[in-house]
């Protein structure tokens, strides 16, 4: 099926989302996007939406059970997370392909948060965590904090996600080897050592089953591309392509059949999920369980730590969901509202917390599959939830016989798909020669990866965010600054003398170019660099003019003006004049107002934006009234 670039009621990508005052109707449509697209729903969308929902719902049943094992909660809590959260998101979300239920990375963070508590309390506390994270996301949306995702670079995200994927795989080693009892180990190294130390207790039937299922899943992933290419050629490949899409369900069914065939009496040959509550989850207050009451009535520091973890989890869930949804929105040419996505995800978590769900998130694999299936609107999400509800009502007895090896196989193969070791290798190769800037990105990737492995997923995302913010601050405080020289065979062009050996400087004139915002964070760096370069150039002769190339300075603030005022005063005492070249109008106007009596071009009567060439001509005494009166790069009125 083909995907329409613009689904019903979904906006095309635009540069201007509009602004100003909005009527109550516009506000209502913005907060309930379903009211915008449902009245104009195209009937031709119904079949792909429903068939897509059936496929995704079937896939969700298997995936969410597996994700619950990562989160260390009761396996049934996974399907509970795929029940109401997708419906709430269908009402409030702005992604027509977004699939909201459980996610592997968020499940890993949930396990990290719940680790200090007794395992029998994890399921109840996870529902409270969904409430805390949901409220946090709604508050983040109210304060318009969605833009915080811009602070995370691709290397930062890749390092964190790859480290998290390693933790996910390590967490499933217990289920891979079929251990019924396992020591409580917090570090991944401790878990690996415990697995190796207990090999004599391994269930080799479980190892064989899990290995076979992993091999099947890996081969299915490889076969997927072939089936997509040949699906139009024959019905056989079309059927293969569909079976590959629901490979997780095949693994679940195969596991249940294996248990039925190999069990002796009531004893299964491999560890199984065990008792599963029948039917749909009841509505319960997430703070009214025994475990949550103990938390709320216990030491305040434990409660504060739990609440803080919920805030971090809220950011992480939004980060993974929004990045997944945005990728498909760009591909299909419609816009996402990041702020509304926070509201939608938060409301999904809050509602889900009353019905036994843990914190929901989006999924890149399921969202991508929705596009491939031709899904057009969030009717798919509602159909998805109905399939999960039917599974909870009718399939609970079968799920009880599901081997944990099946879930471990699904988790391990999906985690392998999250790993991105190609990026650090590419950064390593690119960091040689003239691309040394990539060394910094490589270090950022390694920090995110190592911190996640050593400190866990929760602190891994915190440290990754801190590294990303530190990187932004470092970049903002130390922009590139260079000395420019004229290139003989390129008339009127000035280039970095370090990168252009043939570039020549002008005796007595320093042409200094600053390439970044000139604000409080970078003001002292500017002073240090221009003075260093002035003194270096002064060794070959006295510098009488400093030309500040500000073509790459987008903004200047009060602290920078004060710094310039100070340095210009010092230069004036030494007989050094200053000219500003190629500044944009807003920067030039501010400089004229605050420093007009200290800049040479204003004293000479120039009212325009000077090029480097004209600034040098003015400095060397070759400028004439006709030169200043000739048409400059631009003009501005003060």
Buried (B, 14 or more C-beta within 10 A) or exposed (E): EEBBEBBBBBBEBEEEEEEEEEEEEEEEBBBEBBBBBBEEBEEEBBEBBBBBBBBBBBBBBBBBBBBBBBBBBBBBBBBBBBBBBBBBBBBBBBBBBBBBBBBBBBBBBBBBBBBEBEEEBBBBBBBBBBBBBBBBBBBBBEEEBBEBBEEBBEBBBBBBBBBBBBBBBBBBBBBBBBBEEBEEBEBBEEBEEBBEEBEEEBBEBBBBBBEBBBEBBBEBBEBBEEBBEBBEEEEEBBEBBEBBBBBBBBBBBBBBEBBEEBBEEEEBBBBBBEEBEEEBBEEBEBBEBEBBEBBEEEEEEBEEEBEBBBBBBBBBBBBBBBBBBBBBBEEBBBBBBBBBBBBBBBBBBBBBBBBBBBBBBBBBBBBBBBBBBBBBBBBBBBBBBBBBBEBBEEBBEBBBBBBBBBBBBBBBBBBBEBBBEEBBEBBEEBBEEEEEEBBBBBBBBBBBBBBBBBBBBBBBBBBBBBBBBEBBEEBBBBBEBBBBBBBEEEEEBBBBBEEBEEBEBBEBBBBBBBBBBBBBBBBBBBBEBBBEBBEEBEEEEEBBBBBBBBBBBEEBBEBBBEBBEEBBEEBEEEEBBBBBBBBBEEBBBBBBEBBEEBBBBBEEEBBBBBBBBBBBBBBBEEBEEEEBEEEBBBEBEE
